[in-house]
């Protein structure tokens, strides 16, 4: 008699490996972003895609603000083509990161989603910044 866990057989290890390699090529998490910041290895641009008001209230330190609608080829020319953008929004209940990742990929940019977003950052106990960061794209700019 099988349990509910094993009634559907586990995938072969090679298939599981391929799945997680693929997933990790599209995602990162709050801890890894924080660790990169702490060690000075910020080899990506961190982008908060929430409203400008929410961004100014509290955001991940070093994150710029850019709404999905402001993500254009011409605006992104400020960064080299090989730049990796890491996007985040409010958290698991928000699909802003999905929309941003879709938009960035449509215009040929590399992107990863920071899973957990602001909710995950808070859950980890990491500090927030307030106000604006250089490079942010405001609603008017």
Residue pairs with C-beta under 8 A, 6 or more apart in sequence:
10 16
11 19
25 112
26 101
26 112
26 113
27 112
27 113
27 114
27 115
28 86
28 112
28 113
28 114
28 115
29 114
29 115
29 116
29 120
30 114
30 115
30 116
30 120
30 121
30 123
30 124
30 126
31 124
33 46
33 60
33 86
33 114
34 121
34 124
34 126
36 42
36 43
36 44
37 61
37 62
42 62
43 84
44 83
44 84
44 85
44 86
44 112
45 64
45 79
45 83
45 84
45 85
45 86
45 135
46 60
46 62
46 63
46 64
46 86
46 88
46 114
47 63
47 64
47 65
47 66
47 85
47 86
47 87
47 88
47 100
48 55
48 59
48 60
48 63
48 64
48 65
48 66
48 88
48 89
49 65
49 66
49 67
49 68
49 87
49 88
49 89
49 96
49 97
49 99
49 100
50 59
50 65
50 89
50 90
50 94
50 96
50 118
51 67
52 65
52 67
52 138
52 139
54 90
54 118
55 63
55 65
55 132
55 136
56 130
56 131
56 132
57 130
58 118
58 128
58 129
58 130
59 65
59 118
59 128
59 129
59 130
59 133
60 88
60 114
60 118
60 121
60 126
60 128
60 129
61 127
61 128
61 129
62 129
62 133
63 88
63 129
63 133
64 133
64 134
64 135
64 136
64 137
65 132
65 133
65 136
65 137
65 138
66 75
66 136
66 137
67 137
67 139
68 96
68 99
68 100
68 103
70 137
71 100
71 103
71 104
71 107
72 107
73 107
75 137
76 104
76 107
76 109
78 135
79 85
81 108
81 109
82 110
83 109
83 110
84 110
84 111
84 112
85 100
85 104
85 109
85 110
85 111
85 112
86 111
86 112
86 113
86 114
87 96
87 97
87 100
87 101
87 104
87 111
87 112
87 113
87 114
88 97
88 113
88 114
88 116
88 117
88 118
88 121
89 95
89 96
89 97
89 100
89 117
89 118
90 96
90 117
90 118
90 119
91 116
91 117
91 118
91 119
91 120
92 115
92 116
92 117
92 119
92 120
93 119
94 117
97 113
97 114
97 117
98 113
100 111
101 111
101 112
101 113
104 110
104 111
105 111
114 120
116 123
116 124
121 128
122 128
132 138
